[in-house]
Amino acid sequence: MAGPTPRPFAKAFACAAVAFVVAVIAVFSTLEVPASSYVGVKLLTRLILNVSVPALVAGFFARRSTKVWSIWKIIALYVLVLVIVHIASVAGTAKTPS
């Protein structure tokens, strides 16, 4: 069942596009270009997944809602899920002491 919010996934993926561009600019301004293409592809894949999953979640909740969601509510949910995904990603890649 589609909710009354018009184009919820388009709005959520617009948030993802902005987050992707900001992240790429931040990475290239603070770090150097990756030494190998493997590392670059790995980083790009993780970045795409980390900005796409929150967009899917935010779009899903906006679509399933019975009320119209404003763009600000979609952005707020997107940022919240983005932070949660980032924390989970960092925690998943943390090395355990041996």
C-alpha positions in Angstrom: 0.0 0.0 0.0 1.4 3.3 -1.0 1.0 6.2 1.4 0.0 9.8 0.8 3.6 11.1 0.7 4.5 11.9 -2.9 7.7 10.3 -4.2 9.1 9.3 -0.7 12.0 7.3 -2.2 13.0 10.1 -4.5 13.2 12.5 -1.6 15.2 10.0 0.5 17.6 9.3 -2.3 18.1 13.0 -2.9 19.3 13.1 0.8 21.6 10.2 -0.1 23.0 12.0 -3.1 23.8 15.1 -1.0 25.4 12.9 1.7 27.5 11.1 -0.9 28.8 14.3 -2.5 29.6 15.8 1.0 31.4 12.6 2.0 33.4 12.4 -1.3 34.4 16.1 -0.9 35.4 15.5 2.7 37.4 12.4 1.9 39.3 14.0 -1.0 40.0 17.2 1.0 41.4 15.4 4.0 42.9 12.3 2.6 45.0 11.6 -0.5 43.8 9.6 -3.5 43.9 5.9 -2.6 47.2 4.1 -3.5 45.5 1.2 -5.3 42.3 0.9 -7.2 41.2 -2.0 -5.0 41.2 0.3 -1.9 39.4 3.0 -3.9 36.7 0.6 -5.1 36.3 -0.8 -1.6 35.9 2.7 0.0 33.5 3.8 -2.7 31.4 0.6 -2.3 31.2 1.1 1.4 30.2 4.7 1.0 27.5 3.9 -1.5 26.1 1.3 0.8 26.3 3.5 3.8 24.3 6.3 2.2 21.9 4.0 0.3 20.6 1.9 3.2 19.3 4.9 5.2 17.6 6.2 2.1 15.8 2.9 1.7 14.7 2.9 5.3 13.5 6.5 5.3 11.7 6.0 2.0 10.1 2.9 3.3 8.8 4.5 6.5 7.6 7.6 4.6 5.8 5.4 2.1 4.1 3.2 4.7 2.9 6.2 6.8 -0.8 7.1 6.7 0.1 10.8 7.0 2.0 13.0 4.5 5.6 13.4 5.6 7.3 16.7 5.0 10.8 16.8 3.5 12.2 17.8 6.9 10.8 14.6 8.5 12.3 12.5 5.8 15.7 14.3 6.2 15.6 13.9 10.0 14.9 10.2 9.7 17.6 9.8 7.0 20.2 11.5 9.2 19.2 9.4 12.2 19.5 6.2 10.3 22.7 7.4 8.7 24.3 7.9 12.1 23.1 4.5 13.2 24.5 2.8 10.1 27.8 4.7 10.5 28.1 3.6 14.1 27.3 0.0 13.2 29.8 0.1 10.3 32.6 1.5 12.5 31.8 -1.0 15.2 31.8 -3.8 12.7 35.2 -3.0 11.4 36.8 -2.3 14.8 39.7 -4.6 15.6 39.4 -6.5 18.8 42.4 -6.6 21.1 44.1 -10.0 21.1 
